[in-house]
Amino acid sequence: MSARREPVGTGRVVPMRAAAGEPHGAARLRHHVVTLLVENKAGVLVRVAGLFARRGFNIFSLAVAPTHDPRFSRISIVVDVESAPLEQVVDQLDKLVNVVEITELHPLEAREAELLLLTVSADAVSRSQVIQLAEVFGARVVDVGTDALTVRFASSPEEIDDFEEVMRPYGIRELQRTGRIALPKLVRED
Amino acid sequence: MELTGAQSLIKSLEQQGVEVMFGLPGGATLPVYDPIIDSSIRHVLVRHEQGAGHAAEGYAQVTGRPGVALVTSGPGATNVVTPLANAYMDSTPLVVVTGQVSRAAIGTDAFQEVDITGITAGVTKHNWLVTDASDIPRVVAEAFHIATTGRPGPVLVDFPKDVANQRTTWSDPGPVDLPGYSPPVDPDPQAIAAAADLLVRAERPVLYVGGGVVKASASAALAALVEVTGAPVVTTLMARGAFPDSHPLCLGMPGMHGNYTAVTAMQRADVLVALGSRFDDRVTGKVDAFAPGAKVVHVDVDRAEIGKVRRPDVAVVADCRAAIEALVAAIASRSGDDAADPSRLAPWVAQLDEWRARFPLVYDADAPSGASGAGRSAVKPQFVIEQLRAATPADTILVSGVGQHQMWASQHWTFDQPRTWVNSGGLGTMGFAVPAAIGAKVGRPDRTVWAVDGDGCFQMTAQELVTASAEQIPVKIAILNNAYLGMVRQWQHMFYEERYSEVYLSPDLPDYVLWAESMGCVGLRVHSPEEVLPAIEKANEIDDRPVVVDFRTDSMEQVYPMVPSGASNDDIVVHPSQQGELR
């Protein structure tokens, strides 16, 4: 498979790309999204992460935040593993006393969202192009420097990938993504 | 009523019905040890914290109640990690309380500070760091609840010194509120019906019984299942005694050192019903070649065991006793063509009987010629086990360490009752026997408790015999002293062209009799087969102090049968005298 996030140079991150020869975003389908409803208590995250680390599974992205009920938090984890070993991890996650509920979401059955903050070079020549492109995507400029802009973009992970790619030629200086959060798609009556 | 956090802890333990705990005090547990003076709980002062943990395990395994250990912070806590890992592997209910440095000092590399909740996260069912004394009654109630329900296991409560000194109040915590913890109990009727279908129609069924049957106190239910189906039983290392060896349908222990019939019955089975067993690699051998023709029913209270190694055809996630009782009821209620008919299994039982006749467990009973060579002795270790079994009460509790002696004990002892066999199965912890025997005797003072130990194992934890003497816990230890780390030696013998690397100990360094006597025990030594029975009888008569018998056994003995590591169970290596039978 193609490289996803490879550190290049001084801690910069190149955007995720699909494998050569695959349609854009196909690599993502190998990813599994596991969302956990957990008790909002100290030490829960390390117990959850420990079950992945024990097997040498790398966590691709991770988002943790409280839910509408202050007793519980929701953890969204994206891992890139085969299904069979993941099933075993999910069973063992379920054994953790602080884990209340686990849902494994296939990307096609989930509504996913992610947030991006990106600082891109934008001098007098390129600035208007960058702003225009941001507007096309529905991203917002949240900070303006002498020769750079910081843009905020909330969308699906795939659109965020696209946006990164579009920004790359202008020179990405800093980039931070939150990791995806997900909820199951709703059923609609025909 | 106002009290200290330490008093609240001890009161909470008393409320849980704790009658004994094993421990060793230190700086961080000074406040906790003060109220122990006034408590109804007996405290057994061990000589090393590992001993506290294993003693608590021995206590738990024979009583079915949770074992409790209390140790200090830092090294006290790390010393109990091995027992926690051992209890986690063998699903033994354990509540370990560790001292911790004061809250303000946590994370500062304070004296005797260690992140024990972090260290033990992977070897406990759950653990807690108590950050406020008002939480104590709730945390202790949760700890006992989690340790003893579902699949039992160890838990740890880390208890900072200043929390122990905090002023607080004690109130009954009421029922535990754990939204993420609800172990299954009742089996799914559909799964039971499917399991009953398979079992009733099976031509070559085997009930593959594991430690879960002992944990769930399901021996009576299992006997009823055997009665109604006529299916034969294998009992794993953790399940010895769950079904009586004296029963004609008990095939004994399967696995790497299981007997030929138990191993081969599983290989040829058409239906394998796993009851509280987990398809351990020591049982399955090469997984792809294990029981290749069998449809599998897997009954386990732990959902994560289902399909971990072998994908079952029918999964029953439930308490083992509830599941077996439901299975018995489902089978008994059938009639006509659907009814169970044990007589249908006659050809299968005849086949099993034929294997049993051809491949009994045997050893070379004859004295080695010229028994004087290095490490040679006329005393065969298997003979010692047989004599021990014959000369002790039927309900004797047998404890073992880990290695050759453990396999011989499991093979050659006749187990007829559950909770009479205490050993370290999953983790394989050398040094388990002496402290576990102490815990077992504390739990069942009415029983004779014998430990069969190896000389290598004995040297790891023998200091706990000081505990046994001081606390008047009269355990009996049979050292099968072959002067080697015998199981490692056996592998070097078989797989490393007899290149023996760092396995020789010594028959008489240390002098086990002098050592025993210096620890307040009676020490005996046996050199010849004729001395075996008299020594056992003499040991049985002593009930006011521990006894250690140094049996000088033949170091050349190997454990047979053996399935080489990674090989198929079909490639079982039987005793050399039987190898012609395989052709």
Interface residues (C-beta under 8 A of the other chain):
Chain A: V38 E39 A42 G43 V46 R47 G50 R54 R71 E87 Q88 D91 Q92 D94 K95 L96 V97 N98 V99 V100 E101
Chain B: T117 G118 A121 G122 K125 H126 L129 I146 L178 P179 G180 Y181 D302 R303 A304 I306 G307 K308
